[in-house]
Amino acid sequence: MMYCRLVKARELMRRLEEAGWSLLRVRGSHHIYGKKGHTFSVPYHASKDLKKGLVIRAIKTIEEVG
């Protein structure tokens, strides 16, 4: 099982940008990032931590796409 700590949306968005993902659009509270034909949506609620499943899926997506 993968260890996952709680993170805020701002930190996850920073990590995506460091990995070469670019912000495609913002729709309401969802920031949509893209890279090499893949997209990933990050719900942005400044004061809340993201759920564990979303963070794990983000890590796997970043690793798969590169």
C-alpha positions in Angstrom: 0.0 0.0 0.0 1.3 3.5 -0.9 1.9 6.0 1.9 0.1 9.3 1.2 0.2 12.4 3.3 -2.5 15.0 3.2 -1.8 17.9 0.9 -3.5 21.1 -0.1 -4.5 21.7 -3.7 -2.0 24.5 -4.1 0.9 22.1 -3.3 -0.4 19.4 -5.8 -0.8 22.1 -8.5 2.8 23.2 -7.9 4.0 19.6 -8.2 2.2 19.1 -11.4 3.8 22.3 -12.9 7.2 21.1 -11.7 6.6 17.8 -13.6 5.9 19.7 -16.8 2.1 19.8 -16.7 0.5 23.1 -17.8 -2.7 24.7 -16.7 -5.2 24.4 -19.6 -8.3 26.0 -18.1 -10.2 26.8 -14.9 -13.8 25.8 -14.7 -15.4 26.9 -11.4 -13.2 25.5 -8.6 -11.5 22.9 -10.8 -8.1 23.6 -12.4 -7.5 21.4 -15.4 -3.9 20.5 -16.2 -2.6 18.7 -19.3 0.5 17.0 -20.7 1.0 14.8 -23.8 -2.7 14.4 -24.5 -3.6 13.6 -20.9 -5.6 15.8 -18.6 -5.9 15.9 -14.8 -8.4 17.9 -12.8 -7.6 19.4 -9.4 -10.5 20.7 -7.2 -9.3 23.9 -5.6 -10.7 24.7 -2.2 -8.0 26.8 -0.5 -8.5 25.7 3.1 -9.2 22.0 2.6 -6.9 19.0 2.2 -7.3 16.8 -0.8 -8.6 13.3 -0.3 -6.1 10.5 -0.2 -7.5 8.8 -3.3 -7.1 11.9 -5.4 -3.5 12.4 -4.3 -2.6 8.8 -5.0 -4.2 9.0 -8.5 -2.2 12.2 -9.1 1.0 10.5 -8.2 0.3 7.6 -10.5 -0.7 9.8 -13.3 2.5 12.0 -13.0 4.6 8.8 -13.0 2.9 7.2 -16.0 2.9 10.3 -18.2 6.3 11.4 -17.2 
